[in-house]
């Protein structure tokens, strides 16, 4: 009976360490994915705004490898 109690203790410690390892990996991974998603959404909104501006007849100038709105040089889209 004494050996069974030790085995249960080792089993519980092993299970707890596996759960801790999974949480230690998944929480930073989810945080990274969430921040990447937010940056991608912002970038798509910028592209959409620039596209609507160009389609509505807005003038565009090229400045340093980027396309910029002529009326506002702060709104630029980098060429890929």
VENKA-V229280 format. One record per pair of residues at least 4 apart in sequence whose ideal C-beta (glycine too) atoms are under 8 Angstrom apart, sorted by the first residue. I is the first residue (numbers start at 1). J is the second residue. D is the distance in Angstrom with one decimal. If there is no record, write none. Layout:
I&J&D + I&J&D
//
This chain:
1&5&6.9 + 2&6&6.9 + 3&7&6.4 + 4&8&6.5 + 5&9&6.6 + 6&10&6.5 + 7&11&6.1 + 8&12&6.2 + 9&13&6.4 + 10&14&6.2 + 11&15&6.3 + 12&16&6.3 + 13&17&6.3 + 14&18&6.4 + 15&19&6.5 + 16&20&6.2 + 17&21&6.2 + 18&22&6.5 + 19&23&6.4 + 20&24&6.1 + 21&25&6.5 + 22&26&6.0 + 23&27&5.9 + 24&28&7.6 + 25&29&6.2 + 26&30&6.0 + 27&31&6.5 + 28&32&6.2 + 29&33&6.4 + 30&34&6.2 + 31&35&6.5 + 32&36&6.3 + 33&37&6.2 + 34&38&6.5 + 35&39&6.5 + 36&40&6.3 + 37&41&6.4 + 38&42&6.5 + 39&43&6.3 + 40&44&6.3 + 41&45&6.5 + 42&46&6.6 + 43&47&6.5 + 44&48&6.2 + 45&49&6.3 + 46&50&6.3 + 46&75&7.8 + 46&77&6.8 + 47&51&6.1 + 47&77&6.5 + 48&52&6.4 + 49&53&6.4 + 49&75&7.5 + 50&54&6.4 + 50&67&7.4 + 50&69&7.3 + 50&75&6.9 + 50&77&5.0 + 51&55&6.1 + 52&56&6.2 + 53&58&4.1 + 53&69&6.0 + 53&75&7.9 + 54&58&5.8 + 54&60&6.0 + 58&69&6.2 + 58&70&7.1 + 58&71&7.4 + 59&69&7.6 + 59&70&3.8 + 59&71&7.5 + 60&67&5.3 + 60&68&6.9 + 60&69&6.6 + 60&70&6.4 + 61&67&7.6 + 61&68&5.5 + 61&70&5.3 + 61&73&7.9 + 62&66&7.2 + 62&67&6.0 + 62&68&7.6 + 63&67&7.9 + 63&68&4.9 + 63&73&6.7 + 63&76&6.8 + 65&78&6.9 + 65&79&5.7 + 66&76&4.3 + 66&77&6.3 + 66&78&5.0 + 66&79&6.4 + 67&76&6.6 + 67&77&5.1 + 67&79&6.6 + 68&72&7.7 + 68&73&5.1 + 68&75&6.6 + 68&76&4.1 + 68&77&7.8 + 69&73&7.3 + 69&75&4.7 + 69&76&7.6
//
